[in-house]
């Protein structure tokens, strides 16, 4: 039969002994220490009371019916919830083998009968204080780690904000604006989500991948921040030298993103952003830039952004031409399927054009 107060007071100590006299004696000693005793007459009852009262220490007899003290200790030490709770064995036997066995299965101390109140008080007090001090240190560390993690998340969020501000500025220096970036973000998400259902891509495109490409896609042209505005907005045909400068935006953007120091939580985002920035102008047949990558050498994220990017550009009005409608844009892009775009991705893209912005 168990007992225990839940009201204000000291720490709880679970006393387990099948002999009522022993329980009564230990109960009085524990009360005199300012702790709250919880009494159990068997190991089975002790387990039920443990999870009800969550004591700071267990005092258990070794020799008991049903479940002895050793088995009770094993159960407690095998459960992550109770693993750290100190267990002190109490027994009339003082054979060194019994003591060593108790320590081997996780017991922290050993008290022999008959009880000497001063000995019980000393040992119980030491282990309760140590346990609660360790618990306080653990909780303090947890709060500190939570605070540090929150600050790191804030720092990473601020870095992202700076990146998107740079991307918007690069867009303004070019010939498109914030609406283009938002359409690109949405369309990349939609295309990747549709590709997830294809056997060709289901192993590579997870829900996390879809979320990441939605974040990374708007940074594809962040390197334009390093290209002169007069070249980006030039209406006449670019010279070879000017074209070479414009093409350098891929490496500029990749270096800017790659130089960022971020936590592990953001590694996938940065890695994909670098791939998108550097390779979104590569072509499936190897005729693109900056590296002339071919086929599956091109990172999948860059392939996805490349298709969505061209569609968004064709269906947006520019200073030097009108916008094309969906059907016109698709007909123009169809000519590049197999050369500029991967045919399998373009086929999926054609099926979802009505969902695109």
Secondary structure, 3 states (H helix, E strand, C coil): CCECCCCCCCCEEEEECCCHHHHHHHHHHHHHCCCEEEEECCHHHHHHHHHHHCCCEEEEECCCCCCCHHHHHHHHHCCCCCCCCEEEEEECCCCHHHHHHHHHCCCCEEEECCCCHHHHHHHHHHHHHHHHHHHHHHHHHHHHHHHHHHHHHHHHHHHHHHHHHHHHHHHHHCCCCHHHHHHHHHHHHHHHHHHCCCCCCCCCCCHHHHHHHHHHHHHCCHHHHHCCHHHHCCCCCCCHHHHHHHHCHHHHHHHHHHCCCCCHHHHHHHHHHHHHHHHCCCCCCCCCCCCCCCHHHCCHHHHHHHHHHHHHHHCCCECCECCCCHHHHHHHHHCCECCCECHHHHHHHHHCHHHCC
